[in-house]
Amino acid sequence: MEKQQLPNATLILVFGILSIVTCCCYGIIGLPLGIIALVLANKATKLYMESPEIYTGFQNVKTGRILAIIGIVLNAIYLIYAIWLFSTVGMEGIQEIQEEFMKGLNEGSVE
């Protein structure tokens, strides 16, 4: 009997990677990607544990699951930070911080 690839094994790995890469998008993109990857990884793990002799690609599922967990944590931390920043400083304060930062960059490049 020929072994077959676990369903969504590559997709789980890709979503896990993307959840980490997109963690700087306020958690809006990366958090759902990480959660979807984690749910798919749990389903694929259950399927693999029922009959491991007929499936390949479990290493991708394990790696994708770990990356999804890391991505969820990073996105949650960044989302909490963004909420805290908006609630304490406000939008005007954030714009002021950005303006000061840009002034510092421009002054540093002139010298």
Backbone as JSON, one array per atom type, in Angstrom:
{
  "sequence": "MEKQQLPNATLILVFGILSIVTCCCYGIIGLPLGIIALVLANKATKLYMESPEIYTGFQNVKTGRILAIIGIVLNAIYLIYAIWLFSTVGMEGIQEIQEEFMKGLNEGSVE",
  "N": [[0.83, -1.18, 0.0], [0.57, 2.15, -0.88], [1.94, 5.05, 0.6], [0.25, 8.03, 1.58], [0.08, 11.61, 1.42], [-0.44, 13.58, 4.3], [-3.52, 15.29, 4.73], [-3.61, 18.76, 4.12], [-1.04, 19.26, 5.17], [1.1, 20.77, 4.12], [-0.18, 23.24, 3.93], [-0.65, 23.82, 6.61], [1.95, 24.22, 7.52], [2.67, 26.47, 5.95], [0.76, 28.38, 6.82], [1.54, 28.54, 9.5], [4.1, 29.68, 9.27], [3.42, 32.12, 8.03], [1.89, 33.25, 10.06], [3.78, 34.04, 11.89], [5.37, 35.79, 10.37], [3.58, 37.85, 9.8], [3.14, 39.1, 12.21], [3.55, 41.74, 12.88], [1.43, 43.18, 12.04], [-0.49, 44.26, 13.75], [-1.71, 42.01, 14.85], [-3.96, 41.35, 13.49], [-3.93, 39.94, 11.09], [-2.11, 37.8, 11.47], [-2.97, 36.42, 13.78], [-5.52, 35.07, 13.2], [-4.5, 33.37, 11.17], [-2.65, 31.8, 12.57], [-4.36, 30.51, 14.39], [-6.04, 29.07, 12.68], [-4.11, 27.38, 11.51], [-3.35, 25.92, 13.77], [-5.73, 24.57, 14.47], [-6.12, 23.02, 12.15], [-3.78, 21.51, 12.31], [-4.21, 20.02, 14.63], [-6.36, 18.42, 13.8], [-5.12, 17.0, 11.71], [-3.17, 15.66, 13.18], [-4.71, 13.94, 14.78], [-5.8, 12.35, 12.76], [-3.46, 11.19, 11.76], [-2.57, 9.74, 13.99], [-4.49, 7.76, 14.17], [-3.92, 6.0, 12.07], [-0.87, 5.68, 11.43], [0.74, 4.38, 9.6], [-0.07, 4.75, 6.98], [0.25, 7.37, 6.21], [2.26, 10.2, 5.25], [4.35, 13.07, 5.9], [4.04, 14.06, 8.44], [5.94, 15.42, 9.85], [5.93, 18.0, 8.77], [3.47, 18.84, 9.74], [3.91, 18.82, 12.52], [5.94, 20.76, 12.72], [4.63, 22.99, 11.61], [2.62, 23.29, 13.52], [4.05, 24.03, 15.81], [5.15, 26.45, 14.9], [2.76, 27.84, 14.51], [1.82, 28.1, 17.14], [3.83, 29.72, 18.21], [3.45, 31.96, 16.56], [0.83, 32.7, 17.29], [1.23, 33.48, 19.96], [3.07, 35.63, 19.64], [1.52, 37.37, 18.06], [-0.64, 37.84, 19.78], [0.64, 39.15, 21.9], [1.54, 41.45, 20.56], [-0.9, 42.54, 19.76], [-2.12, 43.1, 22.22], [-0.28, 44.98, 23.15], [-0.69, 47.01, 21.2], [-3.36, 47.72, 21.71], [-3.07, 48.64, 24.33], [-1.34, 50.81, 23.85], [-2.92, 52.51, 22.21], [-4.99, 53.02, 24.0], [-3.75, 54.38, 26.12], [-2.01, 56.42, 25.12], [-3.24, 57.37, 22.8], [-4.39, 58.28, 19.48], [-3.35, 60.72, 18.58], [-1.07, 61.03, 20.18], [0.45, 58.86, 19.3], [0.94, 59.63, 16.66], [2.48, 61.87, 17.19], [4.73, 60.72, 18.4], [5.69, 59.3, 16.21], [6.35, 61.41, 14.49], [8.43, 62.66, 15.92], [10.26, 60.59, 15.88], [10.79, 60.38, 13.15], [11.95, 62.88, 12.73], [14.29, 62.55, 14.2], [15.51, 60.55, 12.67], [15.94, 61.92, 10.26], [17.67, 63.99, 11.1], [19.82, 62.49, 11.93], [20.72, 61.39, 9.55], [21.67, 63.55, 8.14], [24.01, 64.41, 9.33]],
  "CA": [[0.0, 0.0, 0.0], [1.36, 3.36, -1.02], [1.65, 6.08, 1.6], [-0.27, 9.28, 1.04], [0.39, 12.82, 2.18], [-1.49, 14.04, 5.22], [-4.22, 16.44, 4.17], [-3.29, 20.11, 4.61], [0.24, 19.32, 5.86], [1.84, 21.92, 3.61], [-0.95, 24.42, 4.29], [-0.4, 24.07, 8.04], [3.3, 24.79, 7.59], [2.64, 27.81, 5.37], [0.02, 29.26, 7.73], [2.38, 28.75, 10.68], [5.14, 30.65, 8.91], [2.78, 33.41, 7.79], [1.43, 33.83, 11.32], [4.94, 34.7, 12.5], [5.8, 36.88, 9.5], [2.61, 38.94, 9.84], [2.85, 39.5, 13.59], [3.65, 43.19, 13.01], [0.2, 43.78, 11.48], [-1.4, 44.44, 14.89], [-2.36, 40.76, 15.2], [-5.2, 41.18, 12.73], [-3.73, 38.92, 10.05], [-1.38, 36.64, 11.97], [-3.71, 35.66, 14.79], [-6.38, 34.07, 12.56], [-3.7, 32.37, 10.46], [-2.11, 30.88, 13.57], [-5.45, 29.7, 14.95], [-6.44, 28.11, 11.63], [-3.05, 26.38, 11.4], [-3.4, 25.07, 14.96], [-6.9, 23.69, 14.36], [-5.83, 22.03, 11.11], [-2.73, 20.61, 12.8], [-4.83, 19.08, 15.58], [-7.13, 17.45, 13.0], [-4.17, 16.14, 11.0], [-2.52, 14.8, 14.17], [-5.67, 12.88, 15.12], [-5.86, 11.46, 11.61], [-2.2, 10.45, 11.7], [-2.49, 8.81, 15.12], [-5.37, 6.62, 13.91], [-3.21, 5.05, 11.2], [0.37, 6.33, 10.99], [1.44, 3.64, 8.56], [-0.51, 5.11, 5.63], [0.44, 8.8, 5.96], [3.56, 10.86, 5.35], [4.23, 14.52, 6.06], [3.71, 14.44, 9.81], [6.95, 16.38, 10.3], [5.41, 19.32, 8.4], [2.37, 19.15, 10.65], [4.49, 19.16, 13.82], [6.64, 22.04, 12.58], [3.6, 24.01, 11.43], [1.93, 23.47, 14.8], [4.95, 24.81, 16.68], [5.2, 27.8, 14.36], [1.46, 28.46, 14.76], [1.78, 28.48, 18.55], [4.71, 30.89, 18.35], [2.77, 33.06, 15.89], [-0.31, 33.13, 18.12], [1.76, 34.2, 21.12], [3.61, 36.91, 19.18], [0.42, 38.23, 17.63], [-1.4, 38.24, 20.96], [1.44, 40.16, 22.61], [1.53, 42.7, 19.78], [-2.26, 43.07, 19.8], [-2.29, 43.67, 23.56], [0.53, 46.2, 23.16], [-1.34, 48.02, 20.38], [-4.53, 48.18, 22.46], [-2.57, 49.44, 25.44], [-0.8, 52.05, 23.31], [-4.02, 53.36, 21.79], [-5.8, 53.45, 25.14], [-3.01, 55.28, 27.0], [-1.44, 57.57, 24.42], [-4.2, 57.86, 21.81], [-3.9, 58.39, 18.11], [-2.53, 61.92, 18.47], [0.22, 60.73, 20.8], [1.19, 57.95, 18.42], [1.42, 60.44, 15.54], [3.55, 62.73, 17.71], [5.9, 59.86, 18.57], [6.21, 59.01, 14.87], [6.98, 62.63, 13.96], [9.71, 62.82, 16.61], [11.14, 59.52, 15.39], [11.21, 60.75, 11.8], [12.89, 64.0, 12.86], [15.56, 61.97, 14.64], [16.12, 59.87, 11.54], [16.41, 62.92, 9.3], [18.83, 64.68, 11.67], [20.93, 61.55, 11.96], [21.25, 61.13, 8.2], [22.32, 64.75, 7.65], [25.35, 64.51, 9.91]],
  "C": [[0.88, 1.25, 0.0], [0.94, 4.39, 0.01], [1.16, 7.34, 0.92], [0.05, 10.43, 1.98], [-0.78, 13.15, 3.11], [-2.2, 15.24, 4.62], [-3.83, 17.73, 4.89], [-1.94, 20.21, 5.33], [1.06, 20.52, 5.41], [1.14, 23.22, 3.97], [-0.73, 24.81, 5.75], [0.96, 24.73, 8.21], [3.32, 26.22, 7.06], [1.91, 28.78, 6.28], [0.81, 29.52, 9.01], [3.46, 29.77, 10.42], [4.54, 32.04, 8.73], [2.28, 34.06, 9.08], [2.57, 34.53, 12.06], [5.35, 35.92, 11.68], [4.87, 38.08, 9.63], [2.29, 39.4, 11.26], [2.94, 41.01, 13.79], [2.44, 43.9, 12.44], [-0.88, 43.88, 12.55], [-2.15, 43.18, 15.29], [-3.59, 40.46, 14.38], [-5.07, 40.07, 11.69], [-3.13, 37.65, 10.65], [-2.14, 35.79, 12.96], [-4.69, 34.66, 14.16], [-5.61, 32.98, 11.81], [-3.14, 31.33, 11.42], [-3.18, 29.96, 14.15], [-5.91, 28.66, 13.94], [-5.4, 27.01, 11.5], [-3.09, 25.41, 12.58], [-4.58, 24.1, 14.91], [-6.65, 22.61, 13.31], [-4.76, 21.03, 11.56], [-3.3, 19.59, 13.79], [-5.64, 18.02, 14.84], [-6.2, 16.48, 12.29], [-3.45, 15.19, 11.96], [-3.43, 13.65, 14.57], [-5.76, 11.86, 13.99], [-4.61, 10.6, 11.51], [-2.12, 9.4, 12.8], [-3.41, 7.6, 14.95], [-4.69, 5.57, 13.05], [-1.95, 5.69, 10.64], [1.07, 5.63, 9.83], [1.03, 4.05, 7.14], [-0.27, 6.58, 5.27], [1.9, 9.22, 6.07], [3.31, 12.35, 5.57], [3.9, 14.96, 7.46], [4.72, 15.43, 10.37], [6.52, 17.81, 9.94], [4.31, 19.77, 9.35], [2.92, 19.57, 12.01], [5.18, 20.52, 13.77], [5.64, 23.19, 12.43], [2.85, 24.31, 12.71], [2.77, 24.32, 15.75], [5.02, 26.26, 16.2], [3.88, 28.55, 14.6], [1.35, 28.91, 16.2], [2.64, 29.72, 18.79], [4.05, 32.12, 17.73], [1.59, 33.6, 16.68], [0.18, 33.94, 19.3], [2.28, 35.57, 20.71], [2.51, 37.88, 18.79], [-0.42, 38.7, 18.81], [-0.66, 39.31, 21.75], [1.39, 41.49, 21.87], [0.15, 43.34, 19.8], [-2.54, 43.73, 21.15], [-1.5, 44.97, 23.68], [-0.14, 47.32, 22.37], [-2.58, 48.58, 21.08], [-4.1, 49.06, 23.62], [-2.07, 50.8, 24.95], [-1.91, 53.01, 22.9], [-4.84, 53.86, 22.97], [-5.07, 54.43, 26.05], [-2.56, 56.54, 26.3], [-2.45, 58.18, 23.45], [-3.56, 58.01, 20.45], [-3.0, 59.61, 17.93], [-1.14, 61.69, 19.06], [1.08, 59.83, 19.94], [1.75, 58.72, 17.22], [2.56, 61.35, 15.98], [4.85, 61.94, 17.89], [6.53, 59.57, 17.2], [6.91, 60.23, 14.27], [8.35, 62.85, 14.61], [10.72, 61.79, 16.12], [11.66, 59.88, 14.0], [12.18, 61.93, 11.82], [14.27, 63.49, 13.26], [16.27, 61.24, 13.52], [16.68, 60.86, 10.53], [17.64, 63.65, 9.81], [20.04, 63.76, 11.69], [21.52, 61.29, 10.59], [21.96, 62.34, 7.62], [23.76, 64.83, 8.12], [26.33, 63.57, 9.34]]
}
